[in-house]
Amino acid sequence: MVALGFWFILLAFWAGYRWWRSELFTDDLLHKAMMLSAPAGIVAVELGWIVTEVGRQPWVIQGVLKTSEGVSQNLAGNDALLTLVGFAFVYLALLTLFVYVVVRIIRSGPPAVADAVPDDTGGTPAGEVTVDD
């Protein structure tokens, strides 16, 4: 998780440097690194969750608090099941939305080069016509 965070920071500095040099849209290696790093954000979130949850259990075991004492007496089984089903539903909805958006972006294809790369004069991209009122 931490290593992925540093990787994202490195990518941000790399992209900032290429932007500063006006080469952001022409660096194929940067584009490939960012595309391959896209799923790493999800992996980092899941790894962070695992570290958080695994980190809780040893304190319950190592003489600080017994596992039997860590159980909530006010939580019924149905309440825990409802919470689990709720979380599963929310994560399933988020996954469905994520897949829908990614598939839609992929199907639309890349933008035209004239739309993506501004010209050096700071004006409108090559081939684009503007209408003044």
N, C-alpha and C positions, 0 to 999 in steps of 0.2 A: 504494500500500500504506500509506504513512504517512498520507496524507489520509484513507483509510478508517479507520485507527486513531483519528485525531482525531474523525472523525464518530461512531464508536462511543462514545468518551469523552463527547462532547457528548450523545448519546442517553442515556447512563447518568446524567449530571448532570440532564438534563431529566426523566427518569423519577424520579430521586430527589427532585427538587424537587416534582413532582406528587404523589409518595407522601407527602412531608412535609406537603403541603397537603390531604391526603386526597382528592385528585382524580385519582388514578392510573387508576382504572377509567372515568372519564368524559371523558378527553381524547382525542377522536377523532383529532385531528391527530397526536398522539404515537403512537397505535395504527397509523395509516397509515404514518408514518415508519418504525416498527419493522418492519412487514410488508414494506415496499418495501426495507428494508435487510437482510432475511434472507439473500438470495443474496450480499450484499456480503462476507460472511465468507469464502466460498469463493473469490471473486475476489481478496480480499486475500492469502489463502494462496498462490494460484497466482502472483500478481504478485510476492510475496516470493521464491518459488522461481525465477522468471525472473530477478529481479535478482541472486540468488545465483549462478546458473549463468552468466549473461552476464558477471558481474563477474570470473569466474575466467579466462576466455579471454584478455583483453588482457594479463595478466601473462605468459602463455605466449608471446605474440607480440612484445611490445615489448622484446625484447632481454634480458630477464631469464632466460628459459628458452625454447628452441625447442620448437615443437609436437612434433617428432620425439623430443625428449628427455623429453617429458612422458608418453610412453606407458609403461605398466607392462609389463615383459618377462615377468612371472610370470602374467599374466592371459591365459588362452586364450579363443578366440572363443566356445566353448561355455559357458564360465563367464559371460561378459558376456551372452550370449543367455539363459541361465537366470535371471540377475538381472533382466534386462528383462522376461521373461515373469512372474517372481515379482511384480515391482512392478505390472505391468499387472493381474495377477490380484487383488492386494490392493486396488488402486484400484477395479477393477470390482466387487469384493465390497462395498467401502464405498459406492460409488455405488448399488448395488442396495439395500443396507440403508437408505440415506438416502431413496431414492425410496419404499420400502415404508413407512417410518415417516411420511413426510410425507403420503402418500396415505391412510394409516390415520387420521391426525389430521384431515385435511380431510374425510374421509367421516363421521367421528364428529360433526362440526359443533361449533359453539361451545357452551360450557357454558351452562346456564340462568342467567339474570341473578341469580336468588336465590342460586345457588351461588357466583357469582363476586364479588358485592359484599357485604361484611359490613355490618351495620347500624351506626349511629353509637354505640350503647351499648357496643360491644365484646363483645356476646354472640354468639349464633349467627346466621347469616344468616337473613333473613326467610323464613318458610315452613318452616324446618328444625326438626324436633322432636328433642329430646334425651331420652334415657331415663336416669334416675339409678338406680343399683343400691342 
